[in-house]
Amino acid sequence: MVLLFAFTSIVANYLYAENNLIFLQMHTPRNIWLLRVITLVMVMAGTLLSLPLVWQLADVIMALMAITNLTAILLLSPVVKIIASDYLRQRKLGVRPVFDPARYPDIKQQLAPESWDDTPHQ
């Protein structure tokens, strides 16, 4: 079970990293291969380094991820507040809440492109 957990954790974290490259529009073949090589080097280093050092590195990397995520949450919190207020207002009116990005041109640049389009994507 431990081996299965370790393997699936490595694969999942690799996929998160690759999806981040795609989101950041940095998914060139060179960067994908660089990510793969770094992943393999980290897996091999994890098997060769001492266990306390591996845990310390994991703690530092997780702290960096937490700082990054908390920063993103703080930067997005005004947008979330606007959208949540609109949702609650519509609920109070007794209508089915629908988000209309045209009502909020000030947050348009922070919305993912085409995420609120009415046309279905193929």
Biopython code that builds the backbone (N, CA, C, O; Angstrom):
import numpy as np
from Bio.PDB.StructureBuilder import StructureBuilder

atoms = [
    (1, "MET", "N", (0.816, -1.194, 0.000)),
    (1, "MET", "CA", (0.000, 0.000, 0.000)),
    (1, "MET", "C", (0.867, 1.268, 0.000)),
    (1, "MET", "O", (0.532, 2.258, -0.650)),
    (2, "VAL", "N", (1.970, 1.222, 0.728)),
    (2, "VAL", "CA", (2.845, 2.393, 0.794)),
    (2, "VAL", "C", (3.450, 2.677, -0.584)),
    (2, "VAL", "O", (3.545, 3.832, -0.999)),
    (3, "LEU", "N", (3.854, 1.625, -1.283)),
    (3, "LEU", "CA", (4.409, 1.814, -2.626)),
    (3, "LEU", "C", (3.374, 2.392, -3.584)),
    (3, "LEU", "O", (3.689, 3.264, -4.393)),
    (4, "LEU", "N", (2.142, 1.906, -3.492)),
    (4, "LEU", "CA", (1.078, 2.425, -4.349)),
    (4, "LEU", "C", (0.802, 3.895, -4.028)),
    (4, "LEU", "O", (0.622, 4.707, -4.935)),
    (5, "PHE", "N", (0.771, 4.232, -2.739)),
    (5, "PHE", "CA", (0.564, 5.620, -2.333)),
    (5, "PHE", "C", (1.693, 6.518, -2.844)),
    (5, "PHE", "O", (1.443, 7.611, -3.352)),
    (6, "ALA", "N", (2.935, 6.048, -2.707)),
    (6, "ALA", "CA", (4.083, 6.840, -3.163)),
    (6, "ALA", "C", (4.028, 7.050, -4.671)),
    (6, "ALA", "O", (4.237, 8.163, -5.155)),
    (7, "PHE", "N", (3.747, 5.981, -5.413)),
    (7, "PHE", "CA", (3.693, 6.082, -6.872)),
    (7, "PHE", "C", (2.593, 7.040, -7.328)),
    (7, "PHE", "O", (2.828, 7.905, -8.172)),
    (8, "THR", "N", (1.399, 6.885, -6.769)),
    (8, "THR", "CA", (0.296, 7.753, -7.188)),
    (8, "THR", "C", (0.538, 9.202, -6.772)),
    (8, "THR", "O", (0.108, 10.119, -7.472)),
    (9, "SER", "N", (1.215, 9.426, -5.648)),
    (9, "SER", "CA", (1.543, 10.788, -5.225)),
    (9, "SER", "C", (2.517, 11.440, -6.206)),
    (9, "SER", "O", (2.367, 12.611, -6.553)),
    (10, "ILE", "N", (3.504, 10.683, -6.644)),
    (10, "ILE", "CA", (4.478, 11.212, -7.609)),
    (10, "ILE", "C", (3.788, 11.549, -8.922)),
    (10, "ILE", "O", (4.004, 12.622, -9.484)),
    (11, "VAL", "N", (2.961, 10.637, -9.409)),
    (11, "VAL", "CA", (2.260, 10.866, -10.677)),
    (11, "VAL", "C", (1.326, 12.071, -10.562)),
    (11, "VAL", "O", (1.296, 12.916, -11.457)),
    (12, "ALA", "N", (0.567, 12.157, -9.472)),
    (12, "ALA", "CA", (-0.376, 13.271, -9.300)),
    (12, "ALA", "C", (0.361, 14.605, -9.232)),
    (12, "ALA", "O", (-0.058, 15.572, -9.869)),
    (13, "ASN", "N", (1.449, 14.672, -8.471)),
    (13, "ASN", "CA", (2.188, 15.930, -8.361)),
    (13, "ASN", "C", (2.849, 16.305, -9.686)),
    (13, "ASN", "O", (2.950, 17.488, -10.010)),
    (14, "TYR", "N", (3.299, 15.320, -10.453)),
    (14, "TYR", "CA", (3.843, 15.601, -11.782)),
    (14, "TYR", "C", (2.748, 16.204, -12.668)),
    (14, "TYR", "O", (2.982, 17.185, -13.373)),
    (15, "LEU", "N", (1.560, 15.612, -12.626)),
    (15, "LEU", "CA", (0.457, 16.126, -13.448)),
    (15, "LEU", "C", (0.053, 17.532, -13.022)),
    (15, "LEU", "O", (-0.267, 18.360, -13.875)),
    (16, "TYR", "N", (0.061, 17.820, -11.724)),
    (16, "TYR", "CA", (-0.208, 19.180, -11.258)),
    (16, "TYR", "C", (0.813, 20.150, -11.868)),
    (16, "TYR", "O", (0.450, 21.217, -12.363)),
    (17, "ALA", "N", (2.070, 19.769, -11.827)),
    (17, "ALA", "CA", (3.132, 20.633, -12.348)),
    (17, "ALA", "C", (2.975, 20.841, -13.855)),
    (17, "ALA", "O", (3.136, 21.958, -14.347)),
    (18, "GLU", "N", (2.665, 19.778, -14.581)),
    (18, "GLU", "CA", (2.497, 19.913, -16.031)),
    (18, "GLU", "C", (1.279, 20.787, -16.359)),
    (18, "GLU", "O", (1.333, 21.606, -17.276)),
    (19, "ASN", "N", (0.190, 20.615, -15.615)),
    (19, "ASN", "CA", (-0.981, 21.463, -15.825)),
    (19, "ASN", "C", (-0.676, 22.925, -15.507)),
    (19, "ASN", "O", (-1.212, 23.825, -16.153)),
    (20, "ASN", "N", (0.174, 23.162, -14.526)),
    (20, "ASN", "CA", (0.577, 24.536, -14.224)),
    (20, "ASN", "C", (1.371, 25.132, -15.379)),
    (20, "ASN", "O", (1.208, 26.310, -15.699)),
    (21, "LEU", "N", (2.225, 24.337, -16.002)),
    (21, "LEU", "CA", (2.945, 24.826, -17.179)),
    (21, "LEU", "C", (1.971, 25.197, -18.294)),
    (21, "LEU", "O", (2.141, 26.212, -18.970)),
    (22, "ILE", "N", (0.950, 24.362, -18.475)),
    (22, "ILE", "CA", (-0.053, 24.643, -19.507)),
    (22, "ILE", "C", (-0.798, 25.928, -19.158)),
    (22, "ILE", "O", (-0.989, 26.786, -20.019)),
    (23, "PHE", "N", (-1.219, 26.067, -17.902)),
    (23, "PHE", "CA", (-1.956, 27.262, -17.478)),
    (23, "PHE", "C", (-1.123, 28.528, -17.653)),
    (23, "PHE", "O", (-1.639, 29.570, -18.058)),
    (24, "LEU", "N", (0.158, 28.430, -17.349)),
    (24, "LEU", "CA", (1.042, 29.579, -17.467)),
    (24, "LEU", "C", (1.549, 29.787, -18.896)),
    (24, "LEU", "O", (2.365, 30.672, -19.151)),
    (25, "GLN", "N", (1.062, 28.969, -19.816)),
    (25, "GLN", "CA", (1.437, 29.015, -21.228)),
    (25, "GLN", "C", (2.943, 28.866, -21.406)),
    (25, "GLN", "O", (3.560, 29.563, -22.213)),
    (26, "MET", "N", (3.520, 27.947, -20.642)),
    (26, "MET", "CA", (4.950, 27.655, -20.729)),
    (26, "MET", "C", (5.178, 26.190, -21.093)),
    (26, "MET", "O", (6.220, 25.623, -20.766)),
    (27, "HIS", "N", (4.202, 25.573, -21.772)),
    (27, "HIS", "CA", (4.252, 24.137, -22.037)),
    (27, "HIS", "C", (4.904, 23.815, -23.382)),
    (27, "HIS", "O", (4.319, 23.134, -24.225)),
    (28, "THR", "N", (6.113, 24.312, -23.562)),
    (28, "THR", "CA", (6.879, 23.951, -24.747)),
    (28, "THR", "C", (7.439, 22.543, -24.550)),
    (28, "THR", "O", (7.588, 22.094, -23.414)),
    (29, "PRO", "N", (7.749, 21.851, -25.630)),
    (29, "PRO", "CA", (8.338, 20.507, -25.474)),
    (29, "PRO", "C", (9.597, 20.515, -24.601)),
    (29, "PRO", "O", (9.834, 19.585, -23.830)),
    (30, "ARG", "N", (10.394, 21.568, -24.731)),
    (30, "ARG", "CA", (11.610, 21.666, -23.909)),
    (30, "ARG", "C", (11.267, 21.726, -22.422)),
    (30, "ARG", "O", (11.884, 21.030, -21.616)),
    (31, "ASN", "N", (10.283, 22.557, -22.052)),
    (31, "ASN", "CA", (9.904, 22.685, -20.642)),
    (31, "ASN", "C", (9.273, 21.404, -20.103)),
    (31, "ASN", "O", (9.494, 21.045, -18.947)),
    (32, "ILE", "N", (8.492, 20.715, -20.928)),
    (32, "ILE", "CA", (7.891, 19.447, -20.494)),
    (32, "ILE", "C", (8.980, 18.423, -20.209)),
    (32, "ILE", "O", (8.936, 17.731, -19.191)),
    (33, "TRP", "N", (9.958, 18.324, -21.106)),
    (33, "TRP", "CA", (11.042, 17.378, -20.885)),
    (33, "TRP", "C", (11.894, 17.783, -19.678)),
    (33, "TRP", "O", (12.358, 16.928, -18.924)),
    (34, "LEU", "N", (12.093, 19.074, -19.506)),
    (34, "LEU", "CA", (12.846, 19.552, -18.342)),
    (34, "LEU", "C", (12.124, 19.166, -17.047)),
    (34, "LEU", "O", (12.757, 18.738, -16.082)),
    (35, "LEU", "N", (10.812, 19.318, -17.034)),
    (35, "LEU", "CA", (10.020, 18.917, -15.870)),
    (35, "LEU", "C", (10.153, 17.420, -15.608)),
    (35, "LEU", "O", (10.298, 16.995, -14.462)),
    (36, "ARG", "N", (10.103, 16.630, -16.668)),
    (36, "ARG", "CA", (10.241, 15.170, -16.519)),
    (36, "ARG", "C", (11.607, 14.791, -15.954)),
    (36, "ARG", "O", (11.710, 13.924, -15.086)),
    (37, "VAL", "N", (12.648, 15.443, -16.449)),
    (37, "VAL", "CA", (13.997, 15.148, -15.961)),
    (37, "VAL", "C", (14.122, 15.555, -14.492)),
    (37, "VAL", "O", (14.682, 14.811, -13.687)),
    (38, "ILE", "N", (13.607, 16.726, -14.144)),
    (38, "ILE", "CA", (13.659, 17.185, -12.747)),
    (38, "ILE", "C", (12.891, 16.217, -11.849)),
    (38, "ILE", "O", (13.335, 15.908, -10.743)),
    (39, "THR", "N", (11.741, 15.738, -12.323)),
    (39, "THR", "CA", (10.955, 14.783, -11.538)),
    (39, "THR", "C", (11.751, 13.499, -11.296)),
    (39, "THR", "O", (11.807, 13.000, -10.173)),
    (40, "LEU", "N", (12.363, 12.972, -12.352)),
    (40, "LEU", "CA", (13.160, 11.751, -12.193)),
    (40, "LEU", "C", (14.354, 11.972, -11.271)),
    (40, "LEU", "O", (14.672, 11.106, -10.456)),
    (41, "VAL", "N", (15.019, 13.120, -11.390)),
    (41, "VAL", "CA", (16.160, 13.420, -10.518)),
    (41, "VAL", "C", (15.698, 13.504, -9.061)),
    (41, "VAL", "O", (16.370, 12.996, -8.163)),
    (42, "MET", "N", (14.548, 14.147, -8.832)),
    (42, "MET", "CA", (14.038, 14.266, -7.459)),
    (42, "MET", "C", (13.657, 12.902, -6.881)),
    (42, "MET", "O", (13.895, 12.644, -5.701)),
    (43, "VAL", "N", (13.069, 12.031, -7.696)),
    (43, "VAL", "CA", (12.716, 10.690, -7.220)),
    (43, "VAL", "C", (13.985, 9.923, -6.864)),
    (43, "VAL", "O", (14.048, 9.276, -5.819)),
    (44, "MET", "N", (14.989, 9.993, -7.726)),
    (44, "MET", "CA", (16.243, 9.284, -7.435)),
    (44, "MET", "C", (16.940, 9.888, -6.209)),
    (44, "MET", "O", (17.472, 9.153, -5.377)),
    (45, "ALA", "N", (16.937, 11.217, -6.095)),
    (45, "ALA", "CA", (17.565, 11.870, -4.939)),
    (45, "ALA", "C", (16.840, 11.466, -3.655)),
    (45, "ALA", "O", (17.474, 11.280, -2.616)),
    (46, "GLY", "N", (15.525, 11.332, -3.723)),
    (46, "GLY", "CA", (14.762, 10.924, -2.552)),
    (46, "GLY", "C", (15.118, 9.541, -2.067)),
    (46, "GLY", "O", (14.998, 9.242, -0.879)),
    (47, "THR", "N", (15.556, 8.694, -2.980)),
    (47, "THR", "CA", (15.945, 7.337, -2.572)),
    (47, "THR", "C", (17.371, 7.297, -2.034)),
    (47, "THR", "O", (17.723, 6.382, -1.291)),
    (48, "LEU", "N", (18.192, 8.276, -2.399)),
    (48, "LEU", "CA", (19.600, 8.251, -2.004)),
    (48, "LEU", "C", (19.901, 9.100, -0.768)),
    (48, "LEU", "O", (20.863, 8.822, -0.052)),
    (49, "LEU", "N", (19.102, 10.121, -0.511)),
    (49, "LEU", "CA", (19.351, 11.006, 0.630)),
    (49, "LEU", "C", (18.840, 10.384, 1.925)),
    (49, "LEU", "O", (18.045, 9.444, 1.907)),
    (50, "SER", "N", (19.303, 10.916, 3.032)),
    (50, "SER", "CA", (18.843, 10.415, 4.326)),
    (50, "SER", "C", (17.385, 10.810, 4.553)),
    (50, "SER", "O", (16.926, 11.834, 4.047)),
    (51, "LEU", "N", (16.667, 9.999, 5.309)),
    (51, "LEU", "CA", (15.245, 10.234, 5.539)),
    (51, "LEU", "C", (14.967, 11.580, 6.222)),
    (51, "LEU", "O", (14.043, 12.276, 5.801)),
    (52, "PRO", "N", (15.719, 11.977, 7.252)),
    (52, "PRO", "CA", (15.455, 13.297, 7.855)),
    (52, "PRO", "C", (15.614, 14.448, 6.853)),
    (52, "PRO", "O", (14.844, 15.408, 6.879)),
    (53, "LEU", "N", (16.614, 14.347, 5.973)),
    (53, "LEU", "CA", (16.820, 15.393, 4.974)),
    (53, "LEU", "C", (15.661, 15.428, 3.975)),
    (53, "LEU", "O", (15.213, 16.505, 3.580)),
    (54, "VAL", "N", (15.179, 14.258, 3.569)),
    (54, "VAL", "CA", (14.044, 14.192, 2.640)),
    (54, "VAL", "C", (12.815, 14.838, 3.273)),
    (54, "VAL", "O", (12.107, 15.597, 2.611)),
    (55, "TRP", "N", (12.554, 14.545, 4.549)),
    (55, "TRP", "CA", (11.410, 15.148, 5.235)),
    (55, "TRP", "C", (11.558, 16.661, 5.341)),
    (55, "TRP", "O", (10.587, 17.395, 5.162)),
    (56, "GLN", "N", (12.777, 17.131, 5.634)),
    (56, "GLN", "CA", (13.003, 18.575, 5.736)),
    (56, "GLN", "C", (12.785, 19.263, 4.388)),
    (56, "GLN", "O", (12.178, 20.332, 4.322)),
    (57, "LEU", "N", (13.281, 18.647, 3.317)),
    (57, "LEU", "CA", (13.063, 19.205, 1.983)),
    (57, "LEU", "C", (11.576, 19.226, 1.643)),
    (57, "LEU", "O", (11.072, 20.201, 1.086)),
    (58, "ALA", "N", (10.879, 18.140, 1.983)),
    (58, "ALA", "CA", (9.441, 18.075, 1.716)),
    (58, "ALA", "C", (8.705, 19.176, 2.488)),
    (58, "ALA", "O", (7.786, 19.803, 1.960)),
    (59, "ASP", "N", (9.111, 19.404, 3.732)),
    (59, "ASP", "CA", (8.475, 20.460, 4.529)),
    (59, "ASP", "C", (8.701, 21.837, 3.912)),
    (59, "ASP", "O", (7.777, 22.647, 3.849)),
    (60, "VAL", "N", (9.919, 22.103, 3.460)),
    (60, "VAL", "CA", (10.226, 23.399, 2.856)),
    (60, "VAL", "C", (9.435, 23.582, 1.567)),
    (60, "VAL", "O", (8.872, 24.651, 1.331)),
    (61, "ILE", "N", (9.388, 22.558, 0.741)),
    (61, "ILE", "CA", (8.658, 22.650, -0.531)),
    (61, "ILE", "C", (7.165, 22.834, -0.277)),
    (61, "ILE", "O", (6.517, 23.628, -0.959)),
    (62, "MET", "N", (6.612, 22.113, 0.693)),
    (62, "MET", "CA", (5.189, 22.290, 1.023)),
    (62, "MET", "C", (4.923, 23.697, 1.562)),
    (62, "MET", "O", (3.876, 24.277, 1.273)),
    (63, "ALA", "N", (5.854, 24.252, 2.339)),
    (63, "ALA", "CA", (5.681, 25.616, 2.839)),
    (63, "ALA", "C", (5.683, 26.607, 1.683)),
    (63, "ALA", "O", (4.884, 27.544, 1.673)),
    (64, "LEU", "N", (6.559, 26.417, 0.719)),
    (64, "LEU", "CA", (6.583, 27.300, -0.452)),
    (64, "LEU", "C", (5.277, 27.201, -1.242)),
    (64, "LEU", "O", (4.759, 28.211, -1.717)),
    (65, "MET", "N", (4.750, 25.989, -1.380)),
    (65, "MET", "CA", (3.458, 25.821, -2.067)),
    (65, "MET", "C", (2.347, 26.508, -1.292)),
    (65, "MET", "O", (1.477, 27.140, -1.889)),
    (66, "ALA", "N", (2.364, 26.392, 0.035)),
    (66, "ALA", "CA", (1.327, 27.034, 0.854)),
    (66, "ALA", "C", (1.402, 28.558, 0.727)),
    (66, "ALA", "O", (0.373, 29.225, 0.617)),
    (67, "ILE", "N", (2.607, 29.099, 0.742)),
    (67, "ILE", "CA", (2.771, 30.550, 0.601)),
    (67, "ILE", "C", (2.250, 31.009, -0.763)),
    (67, "ILE", "O", (1.576, 32.034, -0.861)),
    (68, "THR", "N", (2.562, 30.252, -1.804)),
    (68, "THR", "CA", (2.081, 30.585, -3.145)),
    (68, "THR", "C", (0.560, 30.553, -3.203)),
    (68, "THR", "O", (-0.063, 31.469, -3.739)),
    (69, "ASN", "N", (-0.041, 29.497, -2.648)),
    (69, "ASN", "CA", (-1.500, 29.371, -2.670)),
    (69, "ASN", "C", (-2.174, 30.458, -1.829)),
    (69, "ASN", "O", (-3.189, 31.016, -2.243)),
    (70, "LEU", "N", (-1.626, 30.757, -0.669)),
    (70, "LEU", "CA", (-2.218, 31.804, 0.169)),
    (70, "LEU", "C", (-2.114, 33.177, -0.495)),
    (70, "LEU", "O", (-3.023, 33.999, -0.379)),
    (71, "THR", "N", (-1.015, 33.416, -1.184)),
    (71, "THR", "CA", (-0.866, 34.675, -1.919)),
    (71, "THR", "C", (-1.931, 34.776, -3.011)),
    (71, "THR", "O", (-2.551, 35.826, -3.183)),
    (72, "ALA", "N", (-2.140, 33.687, -3.744)),
    (72, "ALA", "CA", (-3.166, 33.685, -4.798)),
    (72, "ALA", "C", (-4.549, 33.891, -4.211)),
    (72, "ALA", "O", (-5.365, 34.611, -4.786)),
    (73, "ILE", "N", (-4.823, 33.272, -3.076)),
    (73, "ILE", "CA", (-6.132, 33.431, -2.430)),
    (73, "ILE", "C", (-6.338, 34.896, -2.026)),
    (73, "ILE", "O", (-7.413, 35.457, -2.237)),
    (74, "LEU", "N", (-5.309, 35.506, -1.451)),
    (74, "LEU", "CA", (-5.432, 36.915, -1.049)),
    (74, "LEU", "C", (-5.636, 37.828, -2.257)),
    (74, "LEU", "O", (-6.424, 38.772, -2.202)),
    (75, "LEU", "N", (-4.925, 37.545, -3.342)),
    (75, "LEU", "CA", (-5.070, 38.378, -4.543)),
    (75, "LEU", "C", (-6.442, 38.209, -5.188)),
    (75, "LEU", "O", (-6.965, 39.149, -5.786)),
    (76, "LEU", "N", (-7.031, 37.016, -5.071)),
    (76, "LEU", "CA", (-8.329, 36.759, -5.685)),
    (76, "LEU", "C", (-9.502, 37.066, -4.762)),
    (76, "LEU", "O", (-10.648, 37.053, -5.212)),
    (77, "SER", "N", (-9.252, 37.338, -3.498)),
    (77, "SER", "CA", (-10.361, 37.520, -2.557)),
    (77, "SER", "C", (-11.306, 38.670, -2.921)),
    (77, "SER", "O", (-12.508, 38.523, -2.698)),
    (78, "PRO", "N", (-10.846, 39.806, -3.467)),
    (78, "PRO", "CA", (-11.821, 40.829, -3.873)),
    (78, "PRO", "C", (-12.765, 40.329, -4.971)),
    (78, "PRO", "O", (-13.954, 40.647, -4.960)),
    (79, "VAL", "N", (-12.243, 39.558, -5.903)),
    (79, "VAL", "CA", (-13.073, 39.005, -6.980)),
    (79, "VAL", "C", (-14.087, 38.025, -6.407)),
    (79, "VAL", "O", (-15.261, 38.045, -6.777)),
    (80, "VAL", "N", (-13.632, 37.179, -5.511)),
    (80, "VAL", "CA", (-14.528, 36.198, -4.896)),
    (80, "VAL", "C", (-15.626, 36.911, -4.113)),
    (80, "VAL", "O", (-16.782, 36.487, -4.143)),
    (81, "LYS", "N", (-15.279, 37.984, -3.417)),
    (81, "LYS", "CA", (-16.281, 38.733, -2.649)),
    (81, "LYS", "C", (-17.348, 39.315, -3.567)),
    (81, "LYS", "O", (-18.536, 39.254, -3.253)),
    (82, "ILE", "N", (-16.937, 39.874, -4.688)),
    (82, "ILE", "CA", (-17.885, 40.445, -5.646)),
    (82, "ILE", "C", (-18.818, 39.364, -6.186)),
    (82, "ILE", "O", (-20.035, 39.549, -6.226)),
    (83, "ILE", "N", (-18.252, 38.251, -6.595)),
    (83, "ILE", "CA", (-19.050, 37.175, -7.183)),
    (83, "ILE", "C", (-19.976, 36.555, -6.138)),
    (83, "ILE", "O", (-21.138, 36.268, -6.428)),
    (84, "ALA", "N", (-19.464, 36.349, -4.925)),
    (84, "ALA", "CA", (-20.298, 35.762, -3.863)),
    (84, "ALA", "C", (-21.442, 36.699, -3.485)),
    (84, "ALA", "O", (-22.557, 36.242, -3.233)),
    (85, "SER", "N", (-21.178, 37.994, -3.442)),
    (85, "SER", "CA", (-22.239, 38.962, -3.125)),
    (85, "SER", "C", (-23.340, 38.927, -4.182)),
    (85, "SER", "O", (-24.527, 38.986, -3.858)),
    (86, "ASP", "N", (-22.938, 38.832, -5.438)),
    (86, "ASP", "CA", (-23.914, 38.742, -6.528)),
    (86, "ASP", "C", (-24.754, 37.471, -6.391)),
    (86, "ASP", "O", (-25.971, 37.498, -6.573)),
    (87, "TYR", "N", (-24.099, 36.373, -6.073)),
    (87, "TYR", "CA", (-24.799, 35.094, -5.892)),
    (87, "TYR", "C", (-25.820, 35.196, -4.756)),
    (87, "TYR", "O", (-26.973, 34.797, -4.923)),
    (88, "LEU", "N", (-25.405, 35.723, -3.609)),
    (88, "LEU", "CA", (-26.302, 35.838, -2.460)),
    (88, "LEU", "C", (-27.452, 36.809, -2.733)),
    (88, "LEU", "O", (-28.575, 36.581, -2.284)),
    (89, "ARG", "N", (-27.176, 37.892, -3.470)),
    (89, "ARG", "CA", (-28.223, 38.839, -3.841)),
    (89, "ARG", "C", (-29.292, 38.148, -4.687)),
    (89, "ARG", "O", (-30.488, 38.335, -4.460)),
    (90, "GLN", "N", (-28.862, 37.361, -5.650)),
    (90, "GLN", "CA", (-29.813, 36.657, -6.507)),
    (90, "GLN", "C", (-30.609, 35.611, -5.717)),
    (90, "GLN", "O", (-31.798, 35.415, -5.969)),
    (91, "ARG", "N", (-29.962, 34.953, -4.779)),
    (91, "ARG", "CA", (-30.669, 33.967, -3.939)),
    (91, "ARG", "C", (-31.747, 34.652, -3.103)),
    (91, "ARG", "O", (-32.849, 34.126, -2.952)),
    (92, "LYS", "N", (-31.426, 35.833, -2.556)),
    (92, "LYS", "CA", (-32.405, 36.587, -1.758)),
    (92, "LYS", "C", (-33.605, 37.007, -2.594)),
    (92, "LYS", "O", (-34.729, 37.067, -2.095)),
    (93, "LEU", "N", (-33.359, 37.298, -3.870)),
    (93, "LEU", "CA", (-34.447, 37.684, -4.765)),
    (93, "LEU", "C", (-35.300, 36.487, -5.183)),
    (93, "LEU", "O", (-36.351, 36.656, -5.800)),
    (94, "GLY", "N", (-34.852, 35.294, -4.850)),
    (94, "GLY", "CA", (-35.612, 34.088, -5.175)),
    (94, "GLY", "C", (-35.441, 33.614, -6.602)),
    (94, "GLY", "O", (-36.247, 32.821, -7.089)),
    (95, "VAL", "N", (-34.412, 34.081, -7.279)),
    (95, "VAL", "CA", (-34.154, 33.630, -8.642)),
    (95, "VAL", "C", (-32.999, 32.636, -8.643)),
    (95, "VAL", "O", (-32.189, 32.589, -7.717)),
    (96, "ARG", "N", (-32.949, 31.852, -9.701)),
    (96, "ARG", "CA", (-31.831, 30.914, -9.849)),
    (96, "ARG", "C", (-30.583, 31.733, -10.171)),
    (96, "ARG", "O", (-30.556, 32.428, -11.187)),
    (97, "PRO", "N", (-29.541, 31.666, -9.324)),
    (97, "PRO", "CA", (-28.353, 32.496, -9.542)),
    (97, "PRO", "C", (-27.638, 32.154, -10.851)),
    (97, "PRO", "O", (-27.366, 30.992, -11.151)),
    (98, "VAL", "N", (-27.347, 33.198, -11.610)),
    (98, "VAL", "CA", (-26.601, 33.079, -12.863)),
    (98, "VAL", "C", (-25.546, 34.166, -12.860)),
    (98, "VAL", "O", (-25.842, 35.333, -12.603)),
    (99, "PHE", "N", (-24.323, 33.780, -13.147)),
    (99, "PHE", "CA", (-23.242, 34.766, -13.182)),
    (99, "PHE", "C", (-23.163, 35.380, -14.569)),
    (99, "PHE", "O", (-23.053, 34.664, -15.564)),
    (100, "ASP", "N", (-23.219, 36.690, -14.635)),
    (100, "ASP", "CA", (-23.108, 37.424, -15.893)),
    (100, "ASP", "C", (-21.841, 38.279, -15.821)),
    (100, "ASP", "O", (-21.833, 39.314, -15.155)),
    (101, "PRO", "N", (-20.784, 37.862, -16.493)),
    (101, "PRO", "CA", (-19.528, 38.611, -16.403)),
    (101, "PRO", "C", (-19.632, 40.020, -16.975)),
    (101, "PRO", "O", (-18.814, 40.878, -16.644)),
    (102, "ALA", "N", (-20.620, 40.274, -17.826)),
    (102, "ALA", "CA", (-20.785, 41.612, -18.399)),
    (102, "ALA", "C", (-21.154, 42.634, -17.324)),
    (102, "ALA", "O", (-20.925, 43.830, -17.507)),
    (103, "ARG", "N", (-21.721, 42.179, -16.206)),
    (103, "ARG", "CA", (-22.087, 43.091, -15.113)),
    (103, "ARG", "C", (-20.874, 43.583, -14.339)),
    (103, "ARG", "O", (-20.963, 44.546, -13.578)),
    (104, "TYR", "N", (-19.731, 42.913, -14.537)),
    (104, "TYR", "CA", (-18.541, 43.244, -13.759)),
    (104, "TYR", "C", (-17.327, 43.445, -14.670)),
    (104, "TYR", "O", (-16.418, 42.614, -14.669)),
    (105, "PRO", "N", (-17.297, 44.520, -15.437)),
    (105, "PRO", "CA", (-16.160, 44.734, -16.338)),
    (105, "PRO", "C", (-14.842, 44.962, -15.585)),
    (105, "PRO", "O", (-13.769, 44.756, -16.152)),
    (106, "ASP", "N", (-14.911, 45.384, -14.317)),
    (106, "ASP", "CA", (-13.695, 45.643, -13.554)),
    (106, "ASP", "C", (-12.939, 44.367, -13.179)),
    (106, "ASP", "O", (-11.755, 44.433, -12.850)),
    (107, "ILE", "N", (-13.597, 43.216, -13.222)),
    (107, "ILE", "CA", (-12.894, 41.959, -12.906)),
    (107, "ILE", "C", (-12.703, 41.089, -14.142)),
    (107, "ILE", "O", (-12.236, 39.955, -14.035)),
    (108, "LYS", "N", (-13.060, 41.611, -15.315)),
    (108, "LYS", "CA", (-12.963, 40.819, -16.545)),
    (108, "LYS", "C", (-11.558, 40.267, -16.776)),
    (108, "LYS", "O", (-11.410, 39.117, -17.190)),
    (109, "GLN", "N", (-10.531, 41.063, -16.516)),
    (109, "GLN", "CA", (-9.153, 40.614, -16.753)),
    (109, "GLN", "C", (-8.740, 39.493, -15.794)),
    (109, "GLN", "O", (-7.751, 38.805, -16.049)),
    (110, "GLN", "N", (-9.471, 39.299, -14.708)),
    (110, "GLN", "CA", (-9.123, 38.243, -13.751)),
    (110, "GLN", "C", (-9.902, 36.958, -13.977)),
    (110, "GLN", "O", (-9.650, 35.958, -13.305)),
    (111, "LEU", "N", (-10.839, 36.968, -14.911)),
    (111, "LEU", "CA", (-11.600, 35.762, -15.221)),
    (111, "LEU", "C", (-10.879, 34.963, -16.296)),
    (111, "LEU", "O", (-10.275, 35.534, -17.205)),
    (112, "ALA", "N", (-10.942, 33.657, -16.190)),
    (112, "ALA", "CA", (-10.313, 32.811, -17.200)),
    (112, "ALA", "C", (-10.987, 33.045, -18.547)),
    (112, "ALA", "O", (-12.215, 33.080, -18.625)),
    (113, "PRO", "N", (-10.193, 33.206, -19.619)),
    (113, "PRO", "CA", (-10.779, 33.457, -20.933)),
    (113, "PRO", "C", (-11.744, 32.338, -21.335)),
    (113, "PRO", "O", (-11.451, 31.157, -21.146)),
    (114, "GLU", "N", (-12.870, 32.712, -21.879)),
    (114, "GLU", "CA", (-13.886, 31.809, -22.416)),
    (114, "GLU", "C", (-14.553, 30.925, -21.361)),
    (114, "GLU", "O", (-15.325, 30.035, -21.719)),
    (115, "SER", "N", (-14.281, 31.144, -20.076)),
    (115, "SER", "CA", (-14.871, 30.271, -19.058)),
    (115, "SER", "C", (-16.347, 30.541, -18.842)),
    (115, "SER", "O", (-17.062, 29.679, -18.332)),
    (116, "TRP", "N", (-16.821, 31.725, -19.222)),
    (116, "TRP", "CA", (-18.225, 32.069, -19.001)),
    (116, "TRP", "C", (-18.976, 32.254, -20.311)),
    (116, "TRP", "O", (-20.063, 32.833, -20.325)),
    (117, "ASP", "N", (-18.410, 31.768, -21.411)),
    (117, "ASP", "CA", (-19.102, 31.859, -22.689)),
    (117, "ASP", "C", (-20.331, 30.964, -22.688)),
    (117, "ASP", "O", (-20.343, 29.916, -22.042)),
    (118, "ASP", "N", (-21.364, 31.378, -23.414)),
    (118, "ASP", "CA", (-22.596, 30.596, -23.504)),
    (118, "ASP", "C", (-22.482, 29.478, -24.527)),
    (118, "ASP", "O", (-23.253, 28.521, -24.471)),
    (119, "THR", "N", (-21.553, 29.570, -25.450)),
    (119, "THR", "CA", (-21.447, 28.560, -26.498)),
    (119, "THR", "C", (-20.690, 27.350, -25.965)),
    (119, "THR", "O", (-19.662, 27.502, -25.305)),
    (120, "PRO", "N", (-21.199, 26.133, -26.251)),
    (120, "PRO", "CA", (-20.468, 24.936, -25.805)),
    (120, "PRO", "C", (-19.198, 24.741, -26.615)),
    (120, "PRO", "O", (-19.155, 25.026, -27.812)),
    (121, "HIS", "N", (-18.166, 24.252, -25.940)),
    (121, "HIS", "CA", (-16.879, 24.020, -26.596)),
    (121, "HIS", "C", (-16.826, 22.601, -27.115)),
    (121, "HIS", "O", (-17.319, 21.675, -26.471)),
    (122, "GLN", "N", (-16.233, 22.434, -28.271)),
    (122, "GLN", "CA", (-16.101, 21.101, -28.877)),
    (122, "GLN", "C", (-14.777, 20.496, -28.535)),
    (122, "GLN", "O", (-14.483, 19.377, -28.955)),
]
sb = StructureBuilder()
sb.init_structure("model")
sb.init_model(0)
sb.init_chain("A")
sb.init_seg("    ")
for serial, (resi, resn, name, xyz) in enumerate(atoms, 1):
    if name == "N":
        sb.init_residue(resn, " ", resi, " ")
    sb.init_atom(name, np.array(xyz, "f"), 0.0, 1.0, " ", f" {name:<3s}", serial, name[0])
structure = sb.get_structure()
